Amino acid sequence: MLEGKRIKKIEFTCGADAVVIVLHLDNREQVSVSMAELKLNILLQDPTIAKEEQDRYYATHIYRPMSRRRRKKKGTNTNEKET
C-alpha cells in the first residue's frame, strides 16, 4: 500500500484507546494507523520511560520555595518621621 509512495506529512493524535498516526502521501492519499501500545499510561509501565517522564516534568516545573521577606534596616525608610 505504501510501497513506491513518499510521505509528505505525519500527524499524531491521542485518541481514547490509542495513538493515531496519519500519514499524508505525495498522491494526496491518507493512511491512518492506530497503535494502542503508544498510549502514555501503557508506556509508563516501563520503569525507564517512567523515570524519563518524571525527569522531564521536574525540568519544566521547577519547585521554588517562597522567598522570605527581607528585613529593612532601621533608619532606611524615607517616610519615617525623625525623632
C-alpha positions in Angstrom: 0.0 0.0 0.0 2.8 2.4 0.8 5.5 1.0 -1.5 6.8 3.5 -4.0 5.0 6.4 -2.4 6.5 9.2 -0.3 5.3 10.5 3.0 4.9 14.3 2.9 3.5 14.9 6.4 2.8 12.9 9.6 0.2 13.8 12.2 -0.1 12.2 15.7 -3.3 12.4 17.7 -4.1 10.9 21.1 -7.3 9.0 20.9 -9.3 7.5 23.8 -7.9 4.0 23.2 -4.7 4.5 21.1 -2.4 7.0 19.4 -3.5 7.6 15.9 -0.8 8.2 13.2 -2.0 9.8 10.0 0.4 9.6 7.0 -0.2 12.1 4.2 1.2 10.7 1.0 2.5 12.5 -2.1 -0.5 11.4 -4.2 -2.9 13.2 -1.6 -4.0 9.9 0.0 -4.0 9.5 3.7 -3.3 6.4 5.7 -4.3 6.1 9.4 -2.6 3.7 11.8 -3.9 3.2 15.3 -1.4 2.0 17.9 -2.7 1.2 21.4 0.8 0.3 22.6 1.9 4.0 22.3 -0.6 5.4 24.9 1.3 7.2 27.7 -0.2 5.2 30.5 0.9 1.9 28.8 4.4 3.4 28.1 4.7 4.5 31.8 4.6 0.8 32.9 8.2 0.7 31.6 10.4 2.0 34.5 12.9 3.6 32.2 10.2 5.6 30.4 8.5 6.5 33.6 11.8 7.9 35.0 12.4 9.9 31.8 8.9 11.4 32.0 9.4 12.3 35.7 12.7 14.0 35.0 11.1 15.9 32.1 8.3 17.0 34.4 10.7 18.3 37.1 12.8 20.0 34.5 9.8 22.1 33.3 8.1 22.5 36.7 10.9 23.7 39.0 9.9 23.8 42.7 10.8 27.2 44.0 10.1 27.9 47.7 8.5 31.2 48.6 11.2 33.8 49.3 11.5 35.2 52.8 10.6 38.7 53.4 13.7 40.9 53.6 14.1 42.8 56.8 14.5 46.5 56.5 17.4 48.2 58.3 16.4 50.7 60.9 16.5 54.3 59.6 16.4 53.4 55.9 12.7 54.2 55.4 12.5 57.7 54.0 8.8 58.0 55.1 9.6 57.7 58.8 9.4 60.9 60.8 12.6 62.0 62.5 12.5 61.8 66.3 
